[in-house]
Amino acid sequence: MPVVRIEMFAGRDAETKQKLVREMTDSMARLTGCSPESVSVIITDVPKENWGLGGELASTKFPDK
């Protein structure tokens, strides 16, 4: 049972996440030969203030507009 883990900045809507889950599932099934039903996709939304890049918080580097 393949598991795909995705960590990304919080803020994407459910429709975008659904598309991401579908694409990741289809790709994993196609590339590994497993059934789509056996693929799990776990999305972890991480607030920008909890993500560091190059010694800075992402919330500082990429402030919301």
N, CA, C and O atoms as a Maestro MAE file, in Angstrom:
{
 s_m_m2io_version
 :::
 2.0.0
}

f_m_ct {
 s_m_title
 :::
 protein
 m_atom[260] {
  # First column is atom index #
  i_m_mmod_type
  r_m_x_coord
  r_m_y_coord
  r_m_z_coord
  i_m_residue_number
  s_m_chain_name
  s_m_pdb_residue_name
  s_m_pdb_atom_name
  i_m_atomic_number
  :::
  1 25 0.841 -1.177 0.000 1 A "MET " " N  " 7
  2 3 0.000 0.000 0.000 1 A "MET " " CA " 6
  3 2 0.886 1.240 0.000 1 A "MET " " C  " 6
  4 15 1.438 1.594 1.041 1 A "MET " " O  " 8
  5 25 1.034 1.902 -1.134 2 A "PRO " " N  " 7
  6 3 1.849 3.116 -1.179 2 A "PRO " " CA " 6
  7 2 1.199 4.264 -0.406 2 A "PRO " " C  " 6
  8 15 -0.020 4.438 -0.416 2 A "PRO " " O  " 8
  9 25 2.043 5.032 0.257 3 A "VAL " " N  " 7
  10 3 1.586 6.228 0.960 3 A "VAL " " CA " 6
  11 2 2.368 7.412 0.407 3 A "VAL " " C  " 6
  12 15 3.599 7.400 0.385 3 A "VAL " " O  " 8
  13 25 1.647 8.429 -0.034 4 A "VAL " " N  " 7
  14 3 2.255 9.668 -0.521 4 A "VAL " " CA " 6
  15 2 2.002 10.719 0.545 4 A "VAL " " C  " 6
  16 15 0.854 10.981 0.906 4 A "VAL " " O  " 8
  17 25 3.073 11.321 1.048 5 A "ARG " " N  " 7
  18 3 2.951 12.375 2.061 5 A "ARG " " CA " 6
  19 2 3.332 13.705 1.425 5 A "ARG " " C  " 6
  20 15 4.382 13.836 0.797 5 A "ARG " " O  " 8
  21 25 2.467 14.675 1.601 6 A "ILE " " N  " 7
  22 3 2.689 15.999 1.039 6 A "ILE " " CA " 6
  23 2 2.614 17.007 2.169 6 A "ILE " " C  " 6
  24 15 1.613 17.083 2.881 6 A "ILE " " O  " 8
  25 25 3.672 17.777 2.329 7 A "GLU " " N  " 7
  26 3 3.666 18.873 3.287 7 A "GLU " " CA " 6
  27 2 3.762 20.151 2.480 7 A "GLU " " C  " 6
  28 15 4.638 20.298 1.628 7 A "GLU " " O  " 8
  29 25 2.845 21.082 2.758 8 A "MET " " N  " 7
  30 3 2.826 22.328 2.010 8 A "MET " " CA " 6
  31 2 2.261 23.435 2.887 8 A "MET " " C  " 6
  32 15 1.640 23.183 3.921 8 A "MET " " O  " 8
  33 25 2.493 24.665 2.447 9 A "PHE " " N  " 7
  34 3 1.950 25.803 3.183 9 A "PHE " " CA " 6
  35 2 0.434 25.681 3.265 9 A "PHE " " C  " 6
  36 15 -0.217 25.272 2.303 9 A "PHE " " O  " 8
  37 25 -0.111 26.031 4.391 10 A "ALA " " N  " 7
  38 3 -1.562 26.034 4.581 10 A "ALA " " CA " 6
  39 2 -2.193 27.101 3.697 10 A "ALA " " C  " 6
  40 15 -1.558 28.093 3.339 10 A "ALA " " O  " 8
  41 25 -3.452 26.875 3.355 11 A "GLY " " N  " 7
  42 3 -4.191 27.916 2.649 11 A "GLY " " CA " 6
  43 2 -4.860 27.480 1.356 11 A "GLY " " C  " 6
  44 15 -5.620 28.253 0.773 11 A "GLY " " O  " 8
  45 25 -4.603 26.279 0.899 12 A "ARG " " N  " 7
  46 3 -5.248 25.840 -0.338 12 A "ARG " " CA " 6
  47 2 -6.645 25.310 -0.046 12 A "ARG " " C  " 6
  48 15 -6.895 24.735 1.014 12 A "ARG " " O  " 8
  49 25 -7.545 25.508 -0.991 13 A "ASP " " N  " 7
  50 3 -8.931 25.097 -0.779 13 A "ASP " " CA " 6
  51 2 -9.113 23.601 -1.046 13 A "ASP " " C  " 6
  52 15 -8.227 22.936 -1.585 13 A "ASP " " O  " 8
  53 25 -10.279 23.094 -0.657 14 A "ALA " " N  " 7
  54 3 -10.570 21.663 -0.777 14 A "ALA " " CA " 6
  55 2 -10.561 21.206 -2.228 14 A "ALA " " C  " 6
  56 15 -10.141 20.084 -2.510 14 A "ALA " " O  " 8
  57 25 -11.008 22.038 -3.147 15 A "GLU " " N  " 7
  58 3 -11.011 21.665 -4.565 15 A "GLU " " CA " 6
  59 2 -9.587 21.433 -5.078 15 A "GLU " " C  " 6
  60 15 -9.333 20.469 -5.801 15 A "GLU " " O  " 8
  61 25 -8.680 22.302 -4.708 16 A "THR " " N  " 7
  62 3 -7.279 22.150 -5.108 16 A "THR " " CA " 6
  63 2 -6.684 20.883 -4.505 16 A "THR " " C  " 6
  64 15 -5.965 20.148 -5.182 16 A "THR " " O  " 8
  65 25 -6.981 20.627 -3.235 17 A "LYS " " N  " 7
  66 3 -6.473 19.420 -2.583 17 A "LYS " " CA " 6
  67 2 -7.048 18.170 -3.226 17 A "LYS " " C  " 6
  68 15 -6.339 17.175 -3.374 17 A "LYS " " O  " 8
  69 25 -8.313 18.198 -3.609 18 A "GLN " " N  " 7
  70 3 -8.923 17.043 -4.272 18 A "GLN " " CA " 6
  71 2 -8.207 16.749 -5.585 18 A "GLN " " C  " 6
  72 15 -7.936 15.590 -5.898 18 A "GLN " " O  " 8
  73 25 -7.899 17.794 -6.356 19 A "LYS " " N  " 7
  74 3 -7.168 17.613 -7.618 19 A "LYS " " CA " 6
  75 2 -5.780 17.026 -7.360 19 A "LYS " " C  " 6
  76 15 -5.327 16.142 -8.088 19 A "LYS " " O  " 8
  77 25 -5.114 17.520 -6.325 20 A "LEU " " N  " 7
  78 3 -3.793 17.027 -5.971 20 A "LEU " " CA " 6
  79 2 -3.848 15.547 -5.591 20 A "LEU " " C  " 6
  80 15 -3.014 14.756 -6.032 20 A "LEU " " O  " 8
  81 25 -4.821 15.182 -4.781 21 A "VAL " " N  " 7
  82 3 -4.981 13.781 -4.369 21 A "VAL " " CA " 6
  83 2 -5.243 12.897 -5.583 21 A "VAL " " C  " 6
  84 15 -4.665 11.816 -5.693 21 A "VAL " " O  " 8
  85 25 -6.089 13.332 -6.478 22 A "ARG " " N  " 7
  86 3 -6.398 12.548 -7.685 22 A "ARG " " CA " 6
  87 2 -5.150 12.365 -8.535 22 A "ARG " " C  " 6
  88 15 -4.859 11.249 -8.967 22 A "ARG " " O  " 8
  89 25 -4.403 13.445 -8.784 23 A "GLU " " N  " 7
  90 3 -3.196 13.368 -9.622 23 A "GLU " " CA " 6
  91 2 -2.126 12.477 -8.990 23 A "GLU " " C  " 6
  92 15 -1.507 11.664 -9.675 23 A "GLU " " O  " 8
  93 25 -1.913 12.632 -7.690 24 A "MET " " N  " 7
  94 3 -0.908 11.819 -7.003 24 A "MET " " CA " 6
  95 2 -1.309 10.346 -7.011 24 A "MET " " C  " 6
  96 15 -0.468 9.471 -7.217 24 A "MET " " O  " 8
  97 25 -2.582 10.077 -6.789 25 A "THR " " N  " 7
  98 3 -3.079 8.702 -6.802 25 A "THR " " CA " 6
  99 2 -2.903 8.080 -8.177 25 A "THR " " C  " 6
  100 15 -2.382 6.972 -8.301 25 A "THR " " O  " 8
  101 25 -3.335 8.789 -9.202 26 A "ASP " " N  " 7
  102 3 -3.216 8.259 -10.567 26 A "ASP " " CA " 6
  103 2 -1.763 8.018 -10.955 26 A "ASP " " C  " 6
  104 15 -1.441 6.992 -11.555 26 A "ASP " " O  " 8
  105 25 -0.895 8.949 -10.619 27 A "SER " " N  " 7
  106 3 0.525 8.799 -10.962 27 A "SER " " CA " 6
  107 2 1.161 7.631 -10.229 27 A "SER " " C  " 6
  108 15 1.886 6.839 -10.832 27 A "SER " " O  " 8
  109 25 0.898 7.518 -8.943 28 A "MET " " N  " 7
  110 3 1.473 6.425 -8.156 28 A "MET " " CA " 6
  111 2 0.989 5.071 -8.682 28 A "MET " " C  " 6
  112 15 1.778 4.139 -8.833 28 A "MET " " O  " 8
  113 25 -0.298 4.972 -8.956 29 A "ALA " " N  " 7
  114 3 -0.840 3.710 -9.461 29 A "ALA " " CA " 6
  115 2 -0.226 3.364 -10.819 29 A "ALA " " C  " 6
  116 15 0.143 2.215 -11.063 29 A "ALA " " O  " 8
  117 25 -0.118 4.343 -11.686 30 A "ARG " " N  " 7
  118 3 0.442 4.102 -13.017 30 A "ARG " " CA " 6
  119 2 1.913 3.693 -12.932 30 A "ARG " " C  " 6
  120 15 2.335 2.753 -13.605 30 A "ARG " " O  " 8
  121 25 2.678 4.383 -12.123 31 A "LEU " " N  " 7
  122 3 4.122 4.138 -12.066 31 A "LEU " " CA " 6
  123 2 4.494 2.866 -11.310 31 A "LEU " " C  " 6
  124 15 5.501 2.233 -11.627 31 A "LEU " " O  " 8
  125 25 3.701 2.489 -10.326 32 A "THR " " N  " 7
  126 3 4.049 1.315 -9.519 32 A "THR " " CA " 6
  127 2 3.242 0.073 -9.880 32 A "THR " " C  " 6
  128 15 3.575 -1.031 -9.449 32 A "THR " " O  " 8
  129 25 2.184 0.249 -10.667 33 A "GLY " " N  " 7
  130 3 1.362 -0.885 -11.044 33 A "GLY " " CA " 6
  131 2 0.366 -1.318 -9.985 33 A "GLY " " C  " 6
  132 15 -0.254 -2.373 -10.117 33 A "GLY " " O  " 8
  133 25 0.203 -0.530 -8.947 34 A "CYS " " N  " 7
  134 3 -0.769 -0.876 -7.908 34 A "CYS " " CA " 6
  135 2 -2.142 -0.317 -8.295 34 A "CYS " " C  " 6
  136 15 -2.270 0.440 -9.256 34 A "CYS " " O  " 8
  137 25 -3.139 -0.698 -7.545 35 A "SER " " N  " 7
  138 3 -4.479 -0.175 -7.814 35 A "SER " " CA " 6
  139 2 -4.620 1.214 -7.166 35 A "SER " " C  " 6
  140 15 -4.017 1.474 -6.125 35 A "SER " " O  " 8
  141 25 -5.405 2.093 -7.774 36 A "PRO " " N  " 7
  142 3 -5.637 3.404 -7.168 36 A "PRO " " CA " 6
  143 2 -6.229 3.293 -5.758 36 A "PRO " " C  " 6
  144 15 -5.961 4.132 -4.898 36 A "PRO " " O  " 8
  145 25 -7.027 2.259 -5.534 37 A "GLU " " N  " 7
  146 3 -7.650 2.084 -4.213 37 A "GLU " " CA " 6
  147 2 -6.634 1.799 -3.110 37 A "GLU " " C  " 6
  148 15 -6.928 1.996 -1.931 37 A "GLU " " O  " 8
  149 25 -5.451 1.340 -3.484 38 A "SER " " N  " 7
  150 3 -4.450 1.022 -2.467 38 A "SER " " CA " 6
  151 2 -3.552 2.214 -2.119 38 A "SER " " C  " 6
  152 15 -2.729 2.118 -1.209 38 A "SER " " O  " 8
  153 25 -3.699 3.317 -2.822 39 A "VAL " " N  " 7
  154 3 -2.852 4.495 -2.606 39 A "VAL " " CA " 6
  155 2 -3.477 5.407 -1.559 39 A "VAL " " C  " 6
  156 15 -4.649 5.770 -1.656 39 A "VAL " " O  " 8
  157 25 -2.686 5.770 -0.565 40 A "SER " " N  " 7
  158 3 -3.103 6.765 0.429 40 A "SER " " CA " 6
  159 2 -2.311 8.036 0.190 40 A "SER " " C  " 6
  160 15 -1.105 7.990 -0.055 40 A "SER " " O  " 8
  161 25 -2.990 9.169 0.261 41 A "VAL " " N  " 7
  162 3 -2.341 10.473 0.139 41 A "VAL " " CA " 6
  163 2 -2.652 11.248 1.410 41 A "VAL " " C  " 6
  164 15 -3.814 11.434 1.770 41 A "VAL " " O  " 8
  165 25 -1.608 11.692 2.078 42 A "ILE " " N  " 7
  166 3 -1.764 12.441 3.321 42 A "ILE " " CA " 6
  167 2 -1.217 13.840 3.101 42 A "ILE " " C  " 6
  168 15 -0.040 14.016 2.785 42 A "ILE " " O  " 8
  169 25 -2.081 14.835 3.270 43 A "ILE " " N  " 7
  170 3 -1.671 16.232 3.111 43 A "ILE " " CA " 6
  171 2 -1.554 16.859 4.495 43 A "ILE " " C  " 6
  172 15 -2.491 16.802 5.291 43 A "ILE " " O  " 8
  173 25 -0.423 17.446 4.771 44 A "THR " " N  " 7
  174 3 -0.216 18.171 6.010 44 A "THR " " CA " 6
  175 2 -0.066 19.646 5.669 44 A "THR " " C  " 6
  176 15 0.876 20.044 4.984 44 A "THR " " O  " 8
  177 25 -1.014 20.457 6.158 45 A "ASP " " N  " 7
  178 3 -0.933 21.900 5.976 45 A "ASP " " CA " 6
  179 2 -0.058 22.475 7.079 45 A "ASP " " C  " 6
  180 15 -0.329 22.280 8.263 45 A "ASP " " O  " 8
  181 25 0.979 23.174 6.688 46 A "VAL " " N  " 7
  182 3 1.909 23.747 7.654 46 A "VAL " " CA " 6
  183 2 1.810 25.274 7.581 46 A "VAL " " C  " 6
  184 15 2.013 25.851 6.512 46 A "VAL " " O  " 8
  185 25 1.504 25.929 8.690 47 A "PRO " " N  " 7
  186 3 1.500 27.386 8.682 47 A "PRO " " CA " 6
  187 2 2.891 27.918 8.331 47 A "PRO " " C  " 6
  188 15 3.902 27.342 8.732 47 A "PRO " " O  " 8
  189 25 2.932 29.008 7.588 48 A "LYS " " N  " 7
  190 3 4.222 29.572 7.165 48 A "LYS " " CA " 6
  191 2 5.127 29.911 8.340 48 A "LYS " " C  " 6
  192 15 6.351 29.859 8.219 48 A "LYS " " O  " 8
  193 25 4.532 30.255 9.471 49 A "GLU " " N  " 7
  194 3 5.376 30.592 10.632 49 A "GLU " " CA " 6
  195 2 6.011 29.363 11.261 49 A "GLU " " C  " 6
  196 15 6.841 29.491 12.161 49 A "GLU " " O  " 8
  197 25 5.634 28.168 10.800 50 A "ASN " " N  " 7
  198 3 6.234 26.925 11.292 50 A "ASN " " CA " 6
  199 2 7.155 26.283 10.274 50 A "ASN " " C  " 6
  200 15 7.515 25.115 10.420 50 A "ASN " " O  " 8
  201 25 7.544 27.024 9.241 51 A "TRP " " N  " 7
  202 3 8.371 26.479 8.159 51 A "TRP " " CA " 6
  203 2 9.545 27.420 7.955 51 A "TRP " " C  " 6
  204 15 9.356 28.613 7.718 51 A "TRP " " O  " 8
  205 25 10.748 26.893 8.046 52 A "GLY " " N  " 7
  206 3 11.944 27.711 7.846 52 A "GLY " " CA " 6
  207 2 12.611 27.413 6.515 52 A "GLY " " C  " 6
  208 15 12.689 26.259 6.094 52 A "GLY " " O  " 8
  209 25 13.085 28.442 5.863 53 A "LEU " " N  " 7
  210 3 13.797 28.322 4.583 53 A "LEU " " CA " 6
  211 2 15.019 29.226 4.626 53 A "LEU " " C  " 6
  212 15 14.893 30.439 4.796 53 A "LEU " " O  " 8
  213 25 16.181 28.648 4.476 54 A "GLY " " N  " 7
  214 3 17.399 29.454 4.436 54 A "GLY " " CA " 6
  215 2 17.615 30.311 5.666 54 A "GLY " " C  " 6
  216 15 18.146 31.417 5.569 54 A "GLY " " O  " 8
  217 25 17.208 29.812 6.821 55 A "GLY " " N  " 7
  218 3 17.429 30.543 8.064 55 A "GLY " " CA " 6
  219 2 16.363 31.567 8.387 55 A "GLY " " C  " 6
  220 15 16.491 32.301 9.367 55 A "GLY " " O  " 8
  221 25 15.315 31.631 7.587 56 A "GLU " " N  " 7
  222 3 14.217 32.574 7.833 56 A "GLU " " CA " 6
  223 2 12.895 31.827 7.874 56 A "GLU " " C  " 6
  224 15 12.743 30.771 7.262 56 A "GLU " " O  " 8
  225 25 11.953 32.385 8.597 57 A "LEU " " N  " 7
  226 3 10.608 31.832 8.558 57 A "LEU " " CA " 6
  227 2 9.987 32.135 7.206 57 A "LEU " " C  " 6
  228 15 10.179 33.212 6.642 57 A "LEU " " O  " 8
  229 25 9.244 31.173 6.703 58 A "ALA " " N  " 7
  230 3 8.567 31.377 5.422 58 A "ALA " " CA " 6
  231 2 7.568 32.524 5.509 58 A "ALA " " C  " 6
  232 15 7.303 33.186 4.506 58 A "ALA " " O  " 8
  233 25 7.012 32.770 6.688 59 A "SER " " N  " 7
  234 3 6.063 33.877 6.855 59 A "SER " " CA " 6
  235 2 6.745 35.226 6.649 59 A "SER " " C  " 6
  236 15 6.093 36.199 6.269 59 A "SER " " O  " 8
  237 25 8.045 35.291 6.894 60 A "THR " " N  " 7
  238 3 8.803 36.515 6.647 60 A "THR " " CA " 6
  239 2 9.204 36.597 5.183 60 A "THR " " C  " 6
  240 15 9.107 37.653 4.558 60 A "THR " " O  " 8
  241 25 9.653 35.481 4.650 61 A "LYS " " N  " 7
  242 3 10.100 35.441 3.251 61 A "LYS " " CA " 6
  243 2 8.956 35.617 2.264 61 A "LYS " " C  " 6
  244 15 9.108 36.270 1.232 61 A "LYS " " O  " 8
  245 25 7.822 35.033 2.589 62 A "PHE " " N  " 7
  246 3 6.653 35.052 1.694 62 A "PHE " " CA " 6
  247 2 5.419 35.537 2.442 62 A "PHE " " C  " 6
  248 15 4.507 34.751 2.697 62 A "PHE " " O  " 8
  249 25 5.374 36.810 2.796 63 A "PRO " " N  " 7
  250 3 4.210 37.307 3.538 63 A "PRO " " CA " 6
  251 2 2.942 37.209 2.673 63 A "PRO " " C  " 6
  252 15 2.985 37.344 1.450 63 A "PRO " " O  " 8
  253 25 1.835 36.975 3.346 64 A "ASP " " N  " 7
  254 3 0.551 36.934 2.622 64 A "ASP " " CA " 6
  255 2 0.276 38.288 2.003 64 A "ASP " " C  " 6
  256 15 0.652 39.334 2.533 64 A "ASP " " O  " 8
  257 25 -0.380 38.232 0.882 65 A "LYS " " N  " 7
  258 3 -0.699 39.474 0.182 65 A "LYS " " CA " 6
  259 2 -2.070 39.927 0.495 65 A "LYS " " C  " 6
  260 15 -2.509 40.961 -0.009 65 A "LYS " " O  " 8
  :::
 }
 m_bond[259] {
  # First column is bond index #
  i_m_from
  i_m_to
  i_m_order
  :::
  1 1 2 1
  2 2 3 1
  3 3 4 2
  4 3 5 1
  5 5 6 1
  6 6 7 1
  7 7 8 2
  8 7 9 1
  9 9 10 1
  10 10 11 1
  11 11 12 2
  12 11 13 1
  13 13 14 1
  14 14 15 1
  15 15 16 2
  16 15 17 1
  17 17 18 1
  18 18 19 1
  19 19 20 2
  20 19 21 1
  21 21 22 1
  22 22 23 1
  23 23 24 2
  24 23 25 1
  25 25 26 1
  26 26 27 1
  27 27 28 2
  28 27 29 1
  29 29 30 1
  30 30 31 1
  31 31 32 2
  32 31 33 1
  33 33 34 1
  34 34 35 1
  35 35 36 2
  36 35 37 1
  37 37 38 1
  38 38 39 1
  39 39 40 2
  40 39 41 1
  41 41 42 1
  42 42 43 1
  43 43 44 2
  44 43 45 1
  45 45 46 1
  46 46 47 1
  47 47 48 2
  48 47 49 1
  49 49 50 1
  50 50 51 1
  51 51 52 2
  52 51 53 1
  53 53 54 1
  54 54 55 1
  55 55 56 2
  56 55 57 1
  57 57 58 1
  58 58 59 1
  59 59 60 2
  60 59 61 1
  61 61 62 1
  62 62 63 1
  63 63 64 2
  64 63 65 1
  65 65 66 1
  66 66 67 1
  67 67 68 2
  68 67 69 1
  69 69 70 1
  70 70 71 1
  71 71 72 2
  72 71 73 1
  73 73 74 1
  74 74 75 1
  75 75 76 2
  76 75 77 1
  77 77 78 1
  78 78 79 1
  79 79 80 2
  80 79 81 1
  81 81 82 1
  82 82 83 1
  83 83 84 2
  84 83 85 1
  85 85 86 1
  86 86 87 1
  87 87 88 2
  88 87 89 1
  89 89 90 1
  90 90 91 1
  91 91 92 2
  92 91 93 1
  93 93 94 1
  94 94 95 1
  95 95 96 2
  96 95 97 1
  97 97 98 1
  98 98 99 1
  99 99 100 2
  100 99 101 1
  101 101 102 1
  102 102 103 1
  103 103 104 2
  104 103 105 1
  105 105 106 1
  106 106 107 1
  107 107 108 2
  108 107 109 1
  109 109 110 1
  110 110 111 1
  111 111 112 2
  112 111 113 1
  113 113 114 1
  114 114 115 1
  115 115 116 2
  116 115 117 1
  117 117 118 1
  118 118 119 1
  119 119 120 2
  120 119 121 1
  121 121 122 1
  122 122 123 1
  123 123 124 2
  124 123 125 1
  125 125 126 1
  126 126 127 1
  127 127 128 2
  128 127 129 1
  129 129 130 1
  130 130 131 1
  131 131 132 2
  132 131 133 1
  133 133 134 1
  134 134 135 1
  135 135 136 2
  136 135 137 1
  137 137 138 1
  138 138 139 1
  139 139 140 2
  140 139 141 1
  141 141 142 1
  142 142 143 1
  143 143 144 2
  144 143 145 1
  145 145 146 1
  146 146 147 1
  147 147 148 2
  148 147 149 1
  149 149 150 1
  150 150 151 1
  151 151 152 2
  152 151 153 1
  153 153 154 1
  154 154 155 1
  155 155 156 2
  156 155 157 1
  157 157 158 1
  158 158 159 1
  159 159 160 2
  160 159 161 1
  161 161 162 1
  162 162 163 1
  163 163 164 2
  164 163 165 1
  165 165 166 1
  166 166 167 1
  167 167 168 2
  168 167 169 1
  169 169 170 1
  170 170 171 1
  171 171 172 2
  172 171 173 1
  173 173 174 1
  174 174 175 1
  175 175 176 2
  176 175 177 1
  177 177 178 1
  178 178 179 1
  179 179 180 2
  180 179 181 1
  181 181 182 1
  182 182 183 1
  183 183 184 2
  184 183 185 1
  185 185 186 1
  186 186 187 1
  187 187 188 2
  188 187 189 1
  189 189 190 1
  190 190 191 1
  191 191 192 2
  192 191 193 1
  193 193 194 1
  194 194 195 1
  195 195 196 2
  196 195 197 1
  197 197 198 1
  198 198 199 1
  199 199 200 2
  200 199 201 1
  201 201 202 1
  202 202 203 1
  203 203 204 2
  204 203 205 1
  205 205 206 1
  206 206 207 1
  207 207 208 2
  208 207 209 1
  209 209 210 1
  210 210 211 1
  211 211 212 2
  212 211 213 1
  213 213 214 1
  214 214 215 1
  215 215 216 2
  216 215 217 1
  217 217 218 1
  218 218 219 1
  219 219 220 2
  220 219 221 1
  221 221 222 1
  222 222 223 1
  223 223 224 2
  224 223 225 1
  225 225 226 1
  226 226 227 1
  227 227 228 2
  228 227 229 1
  229 229 230 1
  230 230 231 1
  231 231 232 2
  232 231 233 1
  233 233 234 1
  234 234 235 1
  235 235 236 2
  236 235 237 1
  237 237 238 1
  238 238 239 1
  239 239 240 2
  240 239 241 1
  241 241 242 1
  242 242 243 1
  243 243 244 2
  244 243 245 1
  245 245 246 1
  246 246 247 1
  247 247 248 2
  248 247 249 1
  249 249 250 1
  250 250 251 1
  251 251 252 2
  252 251 253 1
  253 253 254 1
  254 254 255 1
  255 255 256 2
  256 255 257 1
  257 257 258 1
  258 258 259 1
  259 259 260 2
  :::
 }
}
